[in-house]
């Protein structure tokens, strides 16, 4: 009994293009041809093709199929490595399903990075977007610190900043900057990497700096940016005074 490419593909539950691809990558040997040029697949081809399909169904990548020795004893090391990869995939999918269920039940949100769901209500829409962007720029340790900063932040001052009118006058902005400065000073003191983030970057410093500037400019109003700039200057002054005081009392 001999089969055509179409016939063996149908028997194996696959497609003609897939059979041809297996030929190209060397997983399936070419069959003999009849005098008219048509291929003649034999039982050995069908068995080989079914073994390939079996391993593919188990999640074995195409480029690793030869490593598990289709025609002999399977390589335990290759299979262990594949099993480890599958375990990682399963864990990722389980987390994804849990997250989707939480979103459906209204206990999670998609507008913040993973791990920020419980602090999302404390963040404005702009802050949520900024955290999503930060998650692509900073490592996990930095993101954990940012999450702590959100929980430690003064909600009243943050709310004032979020609700600051775009046309807020000089007096309002100056007063808010003064109230906001201690929060910034506390953050810099507790998390020194904020002023020297090199070890926590997942992108280059140049890309990070330009992305942060672009993001802040796009997400916040000129009045809010002015308050941030003023508050940062005041915070720097507060930290200098604090350092000088410590030096005076140092033994």
Residue, then its C-alpha position, 0 to 999 in steps of 0.5 A: x500500500x502506498x499513499x500520495x502526499x494528500x493521502x498520507x496527510x489526511x491519514x495523519x490528520x495534518x496538511x500537505x503543506x505541513x508534510x512538505x515542511x517536515x521534508x524541508x526541515x529534515x524530520x521526514x524522509x522523502x519517499x520514492x517516486x513512481x515513474x510519473x513523478x508522484x510520491x509513494x509514501x509507505x507505512x514507515x512514513x505514516x508511523x514517523x509522521x504520527x510520531x511527529x504529530x504526537x510530540x507536537x501535540x505534547x508541546x515539543x518544539x519542532x526544532x527539538x523533536x530529533x532530540x527526543x529520538x523518534x526512532x529509539x529511546x527518548x532522551x530524558x534530558x531533552x524531555x525534562x527540559x521540555x517539561x520544565x518549559x511546559x511548566x513555566x507556560x502552564x504557570x503563566x497561563x494559570x496566572x493569566x486566567x486568574x487575572x482575567x477572572x479577577x477583572x471579570x469579577x471587578x476585583x482587578x484592573x488592566x490599567x496598572x502593572x501586575x502587582x499594582x491592582x490593590x493600590x490602583x484606586x489610589x492612583x489617578x488615570x495619569x499615574x496608572x498610565x505612568x506606572x505601566x510605562x515605568x514597568x517597561x523601564x525599571x526592574x522588578x525591585x524598582x517597581x516594588x519600591x514604586x508600589x510602596x511609595x504609592x501606599x506611603x504617599x499622602x492621599x490628600x496632597x496627591x488628590x490635590x495634585x490630581x485635581x489641580x486646575x490647568x489654569x491654577x494661578x501662581x499662589x495655588x501652585x506655589x502652595x501645593x508645591x510646598x505641601x508636596x515637597x516633603x513627600x518627594x524628599x521622603x521618597x528620595x531619602x528612602x529610595x536613593x536609586x530614584x536619583x541614580x537609577x542605573x542599576x534598576x534600568x531595563x532600558x538604556x539611561x538615554x531611552x529611559x530619560x527621554x521616555x519619562x520626559x515624554x510621558x510626563x509631558x503628555x500625561x500631566x498638565x503644564x500646571x502639574x508639571x510646574x508643581x512637580x518642578x517646584x516641589x523637587x527643588x524644595x525637596x532637594x533643599x530640605x534634604x540638604x538641610x537635613x544632611x547638614x544638621x546630621x553633620x553638625x551633630x555627628x561625633 
